Amino acid sequence: MKMDDDIHNYYEHLVLEQIEQRGLKNTKDSDYLADLCCLALNQVPPRYIRYEVDMAFYISQSERQEMEMNVKHAIDKAINYLDGIEVKAES
């Protein structure tokens, strides 16, 4: 059996959306952003979907807000970790 290429973790979309909103693409390099995504995604539960429209029908507004809040906290924590590593490396 081959997994469909359309299957993905919905949290990936939320993490990338948050990175865009914070303007991190303009201030951080691609390695930092890749590490940030991995660290943030490892802190939230996977939520696999096939089509984006599925999420519009199957989650409530409050659940979506909770997912967004979880992503914001995960990104904050990942940034603190990564920036802490950079400071130690410079010392």
C-alpha positions in Angstrom: 0.0 0.0 0.0 1.2 3.5 -0.9 0.3 6.4 1.3 -1.4 9.2 -0.6 0.8 12.3 -1.2 -2.1 14.5 -0.1 -2.0 13.2 3.5 -0.3 15.6 5.8 -0.3 16.8 9.4 -2.6 19.9 9.7 -0.3 21.3 12.4 2.3 21.8 9.7 0.0 24.4 8.1 -0.5 26.1 11.5 3.2 26.3 12.2 4.0 27.7 8.8 1.2 30.2 9.2 2.6 31.4 12.5 6.1 31.7 11.1 4.7 33.9 8.3 2.7 36.0 10.8 5.8 36.6 12.9 7.9 37.6 10.0 10.5 35.0 10.8 11.2 34.2 7.1 12.7 37.7 6.9 15.0 37.5 9.9 16.0 33.8 10.2 17.8 31.5 7.7 16.4 28.3 6.3 18.3 26.0 8.8 16.9 27.9 11.7 13.4 27.7 10.3 13.7 24.0 9.6 14.9 23.4 13.2 12.1 25.6 14.5 9.4 23.7 12.6 10.7 20.3 13.8 10.9 21.5 17.5 7.5 23.0 17.4 5.8 20.1 15.6 7.3 17.6 18.1 5.5 19.5 20.9 2.0 19.2 19.4 0.0 16.0 18.6 -0.2 15.1 14.9 -3.5 15.7 13.2 -3.5 14.1 9.9 -5.8 15.2 7.1 -6.2 14.6 3.4 -7.9 17.8 2.4 -7.8 21.3 4.1 -11.5 21.5 3.8 -11.9 18.5 6.2 -10.8 20.7 9.0 -13.4 23.3 8.3 -16.2 20.7 8.8 -14.8 18.5 11.5 -13.4 20.9 14.2 -15.2 23.6 16.2 -14.0 27.2 16.3 -12.9 26.7 19.9 -10.9 23.6 19.0 -9.2 25.5 16.2 -8.3 28.3 18.6 -6.9 25.8 21.0 -4.7 24.3 18.2 -3.5 27.8 17.2 -2.7 28.6 20.9 -0.8 25.3 21.2 1.2 26.2 18.1 2.1 29.7 19.4 3.3 28.2 22.7 5.3 25.5 20.9 7.0 28.1 18.6 7.8 30.4 21.6 9.4 27.5 23.4 11.3 26.4 20.2 12.6 30.0 19.6 13.7 30.2 23.3 15.6 26.9 22.9 17.2 27.8 19.5 18.1 31.3 20.6 19.7 29.9 23.8 21.8 27.5 21.7 23.0 30.5 19.5 24.0 32.5 22.6 26.0 29.6 24.0 27.7 29.0 20.6 28.7 32.7 20.5 30.2 32.6 24.0 
